[in-house]
Amino acid sequence: MSTTTLDTEGFLTLLRDETGLAVGTGDLDTDFDDLADWDSVMLLKLLTAVEQATGRPAPMLEVLEARTLRAVHTAIAR
């Protein structure tokens, strides 16, 4: 099975496609509590999409501890 790494723009594109949120690079460091329309269901949708896109499981504990989109991206990009 091959795996793929998502760069920042690929990650944001996937996030926009899966959640419908209009997020950009300026939102990467925004705390989830301050990110407009964000909820925990969106994180689950994102993780499912990331796993399908990359071909490998997301590091669930690191992702659940993340407070920003950048932290989620950093966790899945390792």
C-alpha positions as CSV (number, residue, x, y, z in Angstrom):
1,M,0.0,0.0,0.0
2,S,1.4,3.4,-0.9
3,T,1.1,6.4,1.4
4,T,0.9,10.1,0.6
5,T,1.8,13.1,2.7
6,L,-0.5,16.1,2.6
7,D,1.2,19.5,2.3
8,T,-0.5,22.5,4.0
9,E,-2.5,23.5,1.0
10,G,-3.6,19.9,0.4
11,F,-4.6,19.6,4.0
12,L,-6.7,22.8,3.8
13,T,-8.3,21.8,0.5
14,L,-9.3,18.4,2.1
15,L,-10.7,20.2,5.1
16,R,-12.7,22.6,3.0
17,D,-14.0,19.8,0.8
18,E,-15.0,17.6,3.8
19,T,-16.4,20.2,6.2
20,G,-17.5,23.1,4.0
21,L,-15.6,25.5,6.2
22,A,-14.1,28.4,4.4
23,V,-10.6,28.2,6.0
24,G,-7.3,29.4,4.7
25,T,-3.7,29.6,5.8
26,G,-4.6,32.5,8.1
27,D,-6.8,30.1,10.2
28,L,-4.1,27.5,10.8
29,D,-3.1,28.9,14.2
30,T,-6.6,29.8,15.4
31,D,-7.7,27.9,18.5
32,F,-10.6,25.6,17.7
33,D,-12.7,27.5,20.3
34,D,-12.3,30.6,18.1
35,L,-12.6,29.0,14.7
36,A,-16.0,30.0,13.3
37,D,-18.5,27.1,12.9
38,W,-15.9,24.4,14.0
39,D,-17.2,21.4,16.0
40,S,-15.8,18.0,17.0
41,V,-17.8,16.2,14.3
42,M,-15.7,18.1,11.7
43,L,-12.5,16.7,13.2
44,L,-13.8,13.2,12.8
45,K,-14.8,13.9,9.2
46,L,-11.3,15.4,8.6
47,L,-9.5,12.4,10.1
48,T,-11.5,9.9,8.0
49,A,-10.7,11.9,4.9
50,V,-7.0,12.2,5.9
51,E,-6.7,8.5,6.4
52,Q,-8.2,7.8,3.0
53,A,-6.1,10.4,1.3
54,T,-2.8,9.3,2.9
55,G,-3.4,5.6,3.1
56,R,-2.3,5.4,6.7
57,P,-4.0,5.9,10.1
58,A,-3.9,9.3,11.7
59,P,-2.2,9.5,15.1
60,M,-5.5,9.8,17.1
61,L,-4.1,10.8,20.5
62,E,-1.9,13.6,19.0
63,V,-4.8,14.9,16.9
64,L,-7.3,14.8,19.8
65,E,-4.8,16.9,21.9
66,A,-4.3,19.5,19.1
67,R,-5.8,22.9,19.6
68,T,-5.3,24.3,16.1
69,L,-5.4,23.1,12.5
70,R,-1.7,23.5,12.3
71,A,-1.2,21.1,15.2
72,V,-3.5,18.6,13.5
73,H,-1.6,19.0,10.2
74,T,1.8,18.6,12.0
75,A,0.6,15.4,13.7
76,I,-0.6,13.8,10.5
77,A,2.4,15.0,8.4
78,R,4.9,13.0,10.6
